[in-house]
């Protein structure tokens, strides 16, 4: 696979251009974009760059992170704080993401999206107000393991790190999560199935598939 060097700013601009050209496959009015990657890949930073680039072009967007849709600690940590299987399969509240994010943006949706539901630090509901995403506005959803849940994305971007870079850039206290990302690459093949692949081993010098 051929990768081209690019700057983060330029990448945000080019992805915004891709978003502007999208027509949701299911006939909806609001394109849904995945920015998928391990926390160390900082997909949220890229989502914000794309959002800024869209705003300059007159297109509204909404950045949502899956860290705001984790299950309560009593569910996430039922089998311990370092259970890889739970982290991979049970931490994200995918039902809430469908109900509060994807359904409102579908063909029959009203565009009222809940930007987050649960604060994992306080282990309480965030009580955030709903955000209105007008027709033509884009959802920029970032987080890990996004390409294994059959979410109805119109554009998928996967930020990939080599195993060495992933280990270096992941805090030592979170190294127990690394086998989950190895499993994700093997089972879901995000590097092979994403519409756009971004290599982020060097945070200063990304490369992408163009």
N, C-alpha and C positions, 0 to 999 in steps of 0.2 A: 504494500500500500504506500503510495507516494504522499508525503507530507510537505507542506510549504511553510516556511517561517513567516511569522506575522506578528504584529504588535497587538496587545490587548485592545487598544483603542480602535485600531483598524478592524479587528475581529468583531467588536461590538457593532461597528458601522455596517459591516457586510452581513452580519446576521440580521440586523434590523431591516436591511433591504430584502432579505429572504422573507422575513415576516410580512412585509408590506405586500409581497406578491402572493401570499397564501390565500386560498379559498378553502374554508373548512370542508373536509370530505363528507361530513354528515349533513351538510346544508345549514349548519349553524352560522351565526353572525360574528363570532368572536374566535379567532384562532388560538389554539392551545399549544404552547411550546414547552418541551422538557429540556432542562439543563441538568443533566444527570451526572453524578460523580460522588466519590467519597468525600467526606468533609475536608480532607487535606487538599483536595483539588480546588476548593473555594468556588464552587459553581455559583453561589449566591453573588459573588463579586461580578462574574460575567453577566448574570441576570440583570444586575443594576446597570451595567454598561449598555446592555441592549435596551433597557428601559429608557436610559438617558438619550440614546440615539434615536429611539422612536419618538420621544417627546420633541426633540429638535425638528423632526419631520412631521410634526402635527398629529401623531397617532398616540392615543392614550394606551396605557398598559398597566398591569397589576402584577407585582412581584410577590410570590407566595413561596415560603419555605416549608418543607415537610416537617421541620423540627417543631413547628407549631401545631402539628397533628400527630403527636405521639400519644400512645395510650397511657392511662394513669400508671404510676409506679407499681401499684399493687398487681397490675396485669403484666407490665413490661418485665418486672423483676421477680416474677413468681418463681422462677427456677434459678435465681441468683443474679448478682450484678454483672457477671461475666459469662453468661450463657450465650454462646455464639448462635445456636439454633434460634433462640428467642429473638436475638438482635436481627437476624436475617428475615425471620418469618412473622414476628409478632410485635415489633415495636411500633411500626407505623399504623395509624388508624385509617386504613384504606377505605373503610365504610364511610367515615366522616369526610374524607376527601371526595368521594363520589357524591355524597349528599350535599356538602356545603360548597364545593368548588366546581366539579364537573357538571353535575345536573343543572345548576343555574346558567351554565354557559353552553348548554346543548341547544338544539333547534327550538325547543319549547321553553327554554329558560328565560328568566327576566333579567339576568346579568347581576343579580345581588349575590355577592360572594363573601363568605366569612374568611378573612385573611389568616386567622389562626384560631385555634380552639382550646389548646391546653398548654400551659407553661410548665415544662419539665423541671424547672428550677424550684418553683414553689409547689408543684404538683397540684395546681388548681386551674380551674377554667379561666381563660384570659378575659372573657366578657368583652371582647373587642366588638365594635360596631360593624355592621355589614358595609362593604365597599361596593359602589355601583360601577360596573364596567360597561360603558355604552357600546352599542353596535360598532363593530370595527376595532374595538379595543382588544388587546392581546393579553392572554394569561402567560406569565413566565414563571413556571413552577420549577424550583430547584431542590435537589436532595439526592440521597443515594437510592439505588435499587428501583428507579422509576420505570425501567423498561421491562419489568417482569410482572406487571399487574394489569395489563390490557387496558390501561388508561387511553382515552381517545385523543392522542396527540396528533397535531397536524405537522409538527416539525420536532425532531428529536436530535439533541446535541449531547454527546457523551464526552466528558472530560476524563481522559485516561492517564494514569500514572504507572510507570513500570513498578514491579514489586519492590525494587530498591528504593525508588523515590517515594513510594507510598509509605514504606517503613520509616524513612528519614523524616518525612513531613508529618507523620502522625505522632502525637504526643505519646510518650512511653506508657502512660497510664491507660491508653486506648489501644495498645498493640494487640490486646485480646480480640479486637474486632477484625483484624486482618484476614483470618481465614474466611470470614463472611464475604469479603470482596473477591477473594480467590474463587469462591464458589459461584459468585454472581457472574464473573467473567466466563467461567466454564459452562454454567447452566443457561444463562440468558444471552451470552455472546453480545453484550452491548457494543463492543468495538466493531463487530461485523454487521450489526443490524441498525445502528443509529444512522440518521440521515447525514449528520456531520460529526466527525471525530476530531477532537482537539487533544493534542499531546501536551501535557502540562508539567512534565518532569522538572523543567527549569522555570520557576515562577516568573522570571524576567523575560524569557524567550519562548513563547508558545509556538506550536506549529499546528496546522490543520489540513484537512483533506480538500479544502477549497470547494 
